Amino acid sequence: MHTLLPQVVWRRPAAVRRELGDPLLARELLLYVWDKAAESLPPRERVAPRGLHLSWHRVAGRATALLQLPAPQGIGEAHLIAIVYEDDTEYLAAEQRYPSPLDEPDPDEEDEDGLADLPDDLPRYFLLEAVLGRSPDEAGTPTVLGEWRGEHHRHHAPGPPAGRPDTAGRFLQALAELLGPQPDTSVPFMRIVRG
């Protein structure tokens, strides 16, 4: 799921933002992506979506969709996913222009990258991934804070231990520290011109 979902998020960011904001549409979208991601797996390797849950938060001033997943079955799988919208007002304003994220795009309406008429800042896609080793904390499973950007995956830092009641909150706090405060756009920009 955590490799298929970012493709959907980046392909149709405004439509995904709209659907994730509606509890019924969000559930339908997430279950569809969950099933689609498991399509190629043999039935015995498929995991039921028990525990799949979406909630919204403000993280360092940014709208953030937090997705809790069923417990990972191996390293590299995600405990949590955070889709971070730097400025989601453009997505909310554009919601009527875009069809469902599951529909095939109209080739006449898109540019060659498939990103025509979209806000400049695509959402960021973070994960709390299971890793091997011991947790530096007294209890919990070791994790790492990862991020997908296009086809590139990177690890930022060790994450909070998973399997604890405060894991989600500590993950959001780690994201806030990583993202830092939003820039103050109300301050006028000064350009120095030499004459």
C-alpha positions as CSV (number, residue, x, y, z in Angstrom):
1,M,0.0,0.0,0.0
2,H,2.7,2.5,0.9
3,T,4.2,2.3,-2.6
4,L,0.9,2.5,-4.5
5,L,-0.8,5.2,-2.4
6,P,1.8,7.9,-3.1
7,Q,1.4,7.3,-6.8
8,V,-2.3,8.0,-6.5
9,V,-1.7,11.0,-4.2
10,W,0.7,12.6,-6.6
11,R,-1.2,11.7,-9.8
12,R,-4.4,13.3,-8.6
13,P,-3.5,15.5,-5.5
14,A,-6.7,17.7,-5.5
15,A,-9.1,14.7,-5.9
16,V,-7.3,12.7,-3.2
17,R,-7.3,15.7,-0.9
18,R,-11.1,16.1,-1.4
19,E,-11.8,12.4,-0.9
20,L,-9.6,12.1,2.2
21,G,-11.5,14.9,3.7
22,D,-14.8,13.0,3.5
23,P,-14.9,10.0,5.9
24,L,-16.9,7.7,3.6
25,L,-15.0,8.5,0.4
26,A,-11.7,8.2,2.3
27,R,-12.6,4.7,3.6
28,E,-13.6,3.7,0.0
29,L,-10.4,5.1,-1.5
30,L,-8.2,3.5,1.1
31,L,-9.8,0.1,0.9
32,Y,-9.6,0.2,-2.9
33,V,-5.8,1.0,-2.7
34,W,-5.3,-1.7,0.0
35,D,-7.0,-4.3,-2.2
36,K,-5.2,-3.1,-5.4
37,A,-1.8,-3.3,-3.7
38,A,-2.4,-6.9,-2.6
39,E,-3.8,-8.0,-6.0
40,S,-0.5,-9.7,-7.1
41,L,0.0,-11.5,-3.8
42,P,-1.0,-15.1,-3.2
43,P,-4.1,-15.2,-0.9
44,R,-2.2,-16.6,2.1
45,E,0.1,-13.5,2.0
46,R,-2.7,-10.9,2.0
47,V,-3.4,-9.1,5.2
48,A,-6.9,-7.9,6.1
49,P,-7.2,-4.1,6.5
50,R,-8.0,-4.4,10.2
51,G,-6.8,-1.3,12.0
52,L,-6.8,0.8,8.8
53,H,-7.7,4.3,10.1
54,L,-7.5,7.9,8.9
55,S,-7.4,11.0,11.0
56,W,-6.5,14.7,10.2
57,H,-4.0,16.8,12.2
58,R,-2.2,20.1,12.0
59,V,1.6,19.4,11.9
60,A,3.8,22.5,12.1
61,G,0.9,24.5,10.6
62,R,0.3,22.0,7.8
63,A,-2.8,19.9,7.1
64,T,-1.8,16.3,7.5
65,A,-3.7,13.1,6.9
66,L,-2.4,10.4,9.2
67,L,-3.1,6.8,8.1
68,Q,-2.7,4.0,10.7
69,L,-2.0,0.6,9.0
70,P,-2.3,-2.9,10.2
71,A,0.8,-4.1,12.0
72,P,3.7,-4.6,9.5
73,Q,4.6,-8.2,8.6
74,G,8.3,-7.4,7.9
75,I,11.0,-4.7,7.8
76,G,10.4,-1.8,5.4
77,E,6.7,-2.0,5.9
78,A,4.9,1.0,7.4
79,H,3.2,1.4,10.7
80,L,1.9,4.9,9.9
81,I,1.7,7.1,6.8
82,A,1.5,10.9,6.8
83,I,0.4,12.9,3.8
84,V,1.5,16.4,4.4
85,Y,0.0,19.3,2.5
86,E,2.2,22.4,2.6
87,D,-0.7,24.7,1.7
88,D,-3.9,22.8,1.1
89,T,-6.0,25.9,0.3
90,E,-5.2,25.4,-3.4
91,Y,-6.3,21.8,-3.3
92,L,-9.5,22.7,-1.5
93,A,-10.2,25.4,-4.1
94,A,-9.4,23.0,-7.0
95,E,-11.5,20.1,-5.7
96,Q,-14.3,20.7,-8.2
97,R,-11.9,20.6,-11.2
98,Y,-10.7,17.1,-10.7
99,P,-12.4,13.8,-10.9
100,S,-12.0,10.9,-8.6
101,P,-8.4,9.8,-8.0
102,L,-9.4,6.4,-9.2
103,D,-10.6,7.5,-12.6
104,E,-8.3,7.4,-15.6
105,P,-7.1,10.9,-16.5
106,D,-8.3,12.6,-19.6
107,P,-5.3,12.9,-21.9
108,D,-6.6,16.0,-23.5
109,E,-6.7,17.8,-20.1
110,E,-3.2,16.9,-18.9
111,D,0.4,17.7,-19.9
112,E,2.9,15.0,-20.6
113,D,3.7,14.6,-16.9
114,G,0.0,14.2,-16.0
115,L,0.2,17.2,-13.7
116,A,-1.5,20.0,-15.7
117,D,-3.3,22.8,-13.7
118,L,-2.2,21.5,-10.3
119,P,-0.8,23.5,-7.4
120,D,3.0,23.7,-7.5
121,D,3.7,22.0,-4.2
122,L,2.8,18.3,-4.3
123,P,2.0,16.7,-0.9
124,R,4.9,15.1,1.0
125,Y,4.6,11.4,1.8
126,F,6.1,10.2,5.1
127,L,6.2,6.8,6.7
128,L,7.0,5.3,10.0
129,E,8.8,2.1,8.9
130,A,9.6,-1.1,10.7
131,V,13.3,-1.8,11.0
132,L,15.5,-4.5,12.5
133,G,17.3,-3.9,15.8
134,R,16.6,-2.8,19.3
135,S,14.6,0.3,20.2
136,P,16.5,2.9,22.1
137,D,13.4,3.3,24.2
138,E,12.3,1.1,27.0
139,A,9.5,-0.6,25.1
140,G,8.3,-0.8,21.5
141,T,9.5,-1.9,18.1
142,P,12.3,0.1,16.4
143,T,11.3,2.3,13.5
144,V,12.7,4.9,11.0
145,L,11.1,8.0,9.7
146,G,11.1,7.6,5.9
147,E,9.9,9.7,3.0
148,W,9.0,9.0,-0.6
149,R,9.6,11.9,-3.1
150,G,8.7,10.7,-6.6
151,E,10.7,7.5,-7.1
152,H,13.2,8.4,-4.4
153,H,13.0,7.0,-0.9
154,R,15.1,8.2,2.0
155,H,15.4,7.7,5.7
156,H,15.5,10.9,7.7
157,A,16.1,9.7,11.3
158,P,15.2,7.0,13.8
159,G,11.5,7.1,14.5
160,P,9.6,6.7,17.8
161,P,9.1,3.1,18.9
162,A,6.0,1.4,17.4
163,G,3.4,-0.6,19.3
164,R,2.9,2.0,22.1
165,P,-0.1,4.1,22.8
166,D,1.8,7.3,22.1
167,T,3.4,6.2,18.8
168,A,1.2,8.2,16.5
169,G,1.6,11.4,18.6
170,R,5.4,11.0,18.7
171,F,5.5,10.3,14.9
172,L,3.6,13.6,14.3
173,Q,6.0,15.4,16.7
174,A,9.0,14.0,14.8
175,L,7.4,15.2,11.5
176,A,6.8,18.7,13.0
177,E,10.5,18.9,14.0
178,L,11.6,17.7,10.6
179,L,9.3,20.1,8.7
180,G,10.0,23.1,10.9
181,P,7.7,26.2,10.9
182,Q,6.0,27.3,7.7
183,P,7.6,30.4,6.1
184,D,5.8,33.7,6.9
185,T,4.3,34.7,3.6
186,S,2.8,37.9,5.1
187,V,6.3,39.5,5.3
188,P,6.8,41.5,2.1
189,F,9.7,40.3,-0.1
190,M,12.4,43.0,-0.7
191,R,14.4,42.9,-3.8
192,I,17.6,45.0,-3.9
193,V,18.2,46.6,-7.3
194,R,21.5,48.2,-8.0
195,G,21.3,51.2,-10.3
